[in-house]
Amino acid sequence: MIEGKFDSKTLATMNFALDQVCGQTAQGERHSVRKRIARQIVRCAEGGKTTLTELTAAGQRALNEAAHAAK
């Protein structure tokens, strides 16, 4: 799991970013949407970008991609 890859501060920031992005849409509570957003946030953090702004932006991109894929 990801717990071993990141420190507790980064994990907390990642969780907060996930909740922020998912809270922007009614679709955000769907497991598949949350999973897609979470994956993008993890990739962002793995790349060394761990600020709330960077992680939220990564999640927002995933949300936008999911919206376009649904159309």
N, C-alpha and C positions, 0 to 999 in steps of 0.2 A: 504494500500500500504506500501511499504518499507520505505517511507520517514520518518515516525514516529519512526521507529526502530533504525535508524542510524543517526549519526551527519553528517553535511555537508561535512566534510573532508573525512569521510569513504565513503559516497555516491559518491563523486568525484573520489576517488580511485577505487571504484567498476566500475564506468562507464569507466574510463580509461582502466582498466584491460579488460573489455568486448570489447572495441574497439581494443585494442592490439591483443587479441586472434582472434577476428573475422577478423581482417585485414590480418591474416596469410593465409587465404584460400579464394578462390572464393565462397565457400559455406557459408562463414561468413555473407553474406548479406541476406541469406534466413531466414525468420522469425523463422522457426522451429529450425534451428541451433542456432541462437542468443538466443532464448528462453531457449534452453537446457543449453547453456553456462551460461546464466544469472542466471538460477536456481542454478547451482553449485556454482557460485560466491556468491550468497545470502546465501546459506547453509554454506559456508566457513566463511563468515562474522558473521553469527548467532552463529557460534562456537567460536567466539572470534579471529579468524585469519583475521586480517584486513590490513596487509601490502600489498603493491603492489605485492611483490614477491609471497606471499601466495595466493592472489586472482587470480593472473595471472596463477599460477600453477593449481589452481582448475579449472579455465576456460579451460586451456590446456588439462587437464584430460577429461573434458566433450567433447571437440572437438575430442580428440582421440577416445573416446567411440562412438561418432556419426559416425566417419569414419569407425570404425569396424562394427557398426550396419548396415551401408549402403552396406557392402560387402556381 
